[in-house]
Amino acid sequence: MDVHKSSVCLAAVSGGELLRERTLAYDHEAVERELRAWPGARVCYEAGPTGFGLHRHLIAAGSTAWWSLRGWCRVGLVIG
């Protein structure tokens, strides 16, 4: 995920191939709904001020093993 002040870009990649990409308005519930449509998805983002609220929302919604590091993402299983 690429989280910005007014939008969130989601991309699904497998084996180096882009499978799906979607840009949403910055809305916690909309992002959660979209992630639920991608069962078993693994999600990461680079930690920054615009992603912390979204991170807390997804954790409260049941996501697990969420990791984010500056410049590197450790992939974690999310809502699925």
C-alpha positions in Angstrom: 0.0 0.0 0.0 1.1 3.5 -0.7 -0.6 5.7 1.8 -1.0 9.5 1.2 -3.0 12.3 2.8 -5.9 12.0 0.4 -5.5 8.5 -1.2 -4.3 4.9 -0.7 -2.9 2.9 -3.6 -3.2 -0.9 -3.4 -1.4 -3.3 -5.6 -1.4 -7.1 -5.8 1.8 -8.6 -7.1 2.6 -12.3 -7.5 5.9 -13.6 -8.9 6.9 -10.1 -9.9 3.7 -9.7 -12.0 1.2 -6.9 -11.2 -2.2 -8.6 -10.9 -4.4 -5.8 -9.7 -4.0 -2.1 -8.8 -6.6 0.2 -7.2 -6.5 3.8 -5.8 -9.0 4.7 -3.2 -9.8 7.9 -1.3 -8.2 7.9 2.2 -11.0 6.2 4.0 -10.3 3.5 6.6 -13.5 1.6 5.9 -13.1 1.7 2.1 -9.6 0.3 2.4 -10.7 -2.4 4.8 -13.6 -3.4 2.4 -11.1 -3.6 -0.5 -8.7 -5.7 1.4 -11.4 -8.1 2.4 -12.1 -8.6 -1.3 -8.5 -9.9 -1.6 -8.6 -13.0 0.7 -5.2 -14.0 2.1 -3.5 -10.8 0.9 -0.3 -9.8 2.5 0.1 -6.1 3.0 2.9 -3.7 3.9 3.6 0.0 3.8 6.5 2.3 4.6 5.9 3.8 8.1 4.9 7.4 7.9 2.4 9.8 9.5 -0.4 9.2 7.0 -0.5 5.4 7.6 -0.6 5.2 11.4 -4.4 5.8 11.7 -5.1 3.3 8.9 -2.8 0.8 10.6 -4.6 1.1 13.9 -8.0 0.7 12.1 -6.9 -2.5 10.3 -5.4 -4.0 13.5 -8.7 -3.3 15.2 -10.6 -4.9 12.3 -8.6 -8.2 12.7 -5.4 -7.9 10.7 -2.4 -9.7 12.1 1.4 -9.6 11.8 1.5 -6.1 10.3 5.1 -4.9 9.8 6.5 -1.7 8.3 10.0 -0.4 8.3 11.6 2.6 6.8 12.4 1.7 3.2 11.7 -2.1 3.7 8.4 -3.9 4.3 8.2 -7.2 6.1 5.1 -8.8 4.7 2.4 -9.7 7.1 -0.9 -11.5 6.7 -3.9 -9.2 6.7 -7.6 -9.5 6.8 -8.6 -12.6 4.8 
